[in-house]
Amino acid sequence: MPWKECHVEDERLRFVARRLDGESMTALCAEFGISRKTGYKIFDRYKDYGAHGLTDRSRRPYRHANQLPLVVETQIVRLKKDYPDWGAPKIREKLRGRCGPVPCPAISTVHAVLDRHGLVQRRGRRRRRATGTVLSHATAPNALWCADYKGEFRLGNRQYCYPLTMTDFASRYLLTCEALSTTREQYAFAVFERAFKDYGLPRAIRTDNGVPFASAHALYGLSKLAVWWLRLGIGIERIKPGHPEQNGRHERMHLTLKQQATKPAASNLLQQQARFDRWQREYNDERPHQALAMKVPADVYAPSDRPYRGLGELDYPLHDWASPVTHCGRICFKGRKVNLSQVFAGQQVGVRQVSERIWLVTFMHYDLGYFDDETCRLEPIENPFSPKVLPMSPE
């Protein structure tokens, strides 16, 4: 048997009908589960408006205390039509003195009026698109490392494995092949730090534009991992999206890795890591490479002459003051917040006044952008990292 549908208006009509038949108001209210005050209100509405009075009424207030007078709104619309190229600030300035006893509306109110009348031209939101950077053609070991995640695959225990790999561009030496359960940056930090301790620091690292090497929504597309590399004096190279051939040597290694070390997959991460370690030793010490005149990578590679010593302190002697970046990616300026990016959290930046009420924010020797002391909104300048980080000739 289906449920019986019940509408509020039908219940009110039944309530009124039984009241008209002479039933007690108190008994009816108790049966219908309403107060006597509500019962009398329903019955009075029926007497005043008939059945139409039993429908729900709008809860919109009759008037708004701060509603803009119609005459002022009309003037705003007229001014916009007279000066179609003007925005809300200029129209508000023109409106001063014309409002009479009514206070002049705020800029945001003027903009809202224009938007309500369809007089605001909406611009499409610009999305940052990764374009890649200048690519070098290194001929010496440790001048350029290549890093990437080989495509994930499922292990015997149904867990996914994300191999993080690093190779030396010139010697093809496989520096790292780490079986990870995720691509989260904290795990990548540990893998790179171990490689830096074992082999020293490269001059540059080439990656794609994916996480954790880059961040599409951060300032200049940086990530916390990329900022750490910059602090260590490592240059950043990024291939163009959709062009894996720009990291072709590394991708060719991935093909061999897939064929010889992942099919079939091991039962768990530990067993898969043991298989990667055996394959890495074979790849570096036994497998000859045609591009190396049939030498093995271990015969060509040598550790870097730049040892890893951690991060030093940042100093800005030519700036007016230095400021730490908060966990939220902001710096404090006279009690106000200036948003930079969360990728700089925990770093030190320099701030220098370049003109009246205009300040320049610098990270290391890279100028990030300007802000004024009125809006405190950072306006990024042209990407300072590509030309300075990558002074080498293109491939």
Buried (B, 14 or more C-beta within 10 A) or exposed (E): EEEEEEEEEEBBBEBBEBBEEEEEEEEBBEEBEBEEEBBEEBBEBBEEEEEEBBEEEEEEEEEEEEEBEEEBBEBBBEBBEEEEEBBBEBBBEBBEEEBEEEEBBEBEBBBBBBEEEEBBEEEEEEEEEBEBBBBBEBEEBBBBBBBBBBEEBEBEEEEEBBBBBBBBBBBBBBBBBBBBEEBEBEBBBEBBBBBBEEBBBBBBBBBBBBBBBBBEEBBBBBBBBBBBBBBBEBBBBBBBEEEBEBBEBBBEBBEEBBEBBBEEBBEBBEBBBEBBBEBBEBBBEEBEBEEBEEBBBBBBBBEBEBEBEEEEEBEBEEBEEBBEBBEEBBBEBEEEEBBBBBBBBEBBBBBBEEEEEEBBBBBBEBBBBBBBBEEBEBEBBEBBBBEBBBEBEEE
